[in-house]
Amino acid sequence: MLKDKLREVIFGYTTKAGKRFDVILLIAIIISVIAVMLDSDKAIHHRYGKILAAIEWIFTILFSIEYLLRIYCSEKKKKYIFSFMGIIDLLSVIPTYLVVFYAPIGYLIDIRVLRLIRVFKIFQLSPYLRSGHKMQIALRSSRPKMIVFILSVSLIVIILGTLMYIVEGQRDGFENITQSIYWAIVTLTTVGYGDVVPMSSLGKIISVIIMLLGYAIIAVPTGIVSAEIIKNKESKKQNQNQDTIIEKENQILSKENEILEKIKSLEEKIDSLKK
């Protein structure tokens, strides 16, 4: 009985008690994440570090108890433990315990912000979930094209990075091919970095080509994903039209059967009258 009541409160976001529990949980997650962010500031850490650490330990203990209660009252414990949200729930408390071994790892508790995904279920934001599902389907459908695209970009970057290494004569930050490739990647995605700047005219020309190529490359993944979204939408619409046609055909067939049965009954009546 206690387990059923706990399950209703912890997992039952449609009930009043469950919704209240989830809202309190979301507020606690937000406060704990804000506390971690504040603690990363040296001045705040120096002044309020102990208080923020105490707050974090309190939240971690509460979240640990909540995680254990979720396992306890789950009907399928393994399914919850190895589910996406189950893994996130576990990862959101582990970093605090690992602080003893490596202090900076404590900041990884910001991963618990992913638990805010539950807000879509709690506040019944199903249209947003459906939109996310559509995007997921589009990304999955466009995976082969995206892999080919990423592979092509990687080959281009390697060639351009090597070319810059040769042109710039192994100086001004282009000391080796790996650094040159890294420079090419950053230049392709933004506009270069730091003090690594090509000095030769040919190097500057190549840099301009890479930058312009970067703008062109940004449009490609967008086009691929957009095309898949439209394709899936049209496919869904086509399936709906096919279902409508099949339904109408079934209705026509059922009416034809009714007419045939009536004709048959009339023929039987006529035969009986003749006799």
NORQUI-V145243 format. One record per helix or strand. SS is the DSSP state (2 for helix, 1 for strand). FROM is the first residue (numbers start at 1). TO is the last residue. If there is no record, write none. Layout:
# NORQUI-V145243
ss = (SS:SS)
from = (FROM:FROM)
to = (TO:TO)
This chain:
# NORQUI-V145243
ss = (2:2:2:2:2:2:2:2:2:2)
from = (2:16:42:77:84:103:126:143:177:201)
to = (10:39:73:81:98:122:141:167:189:274)
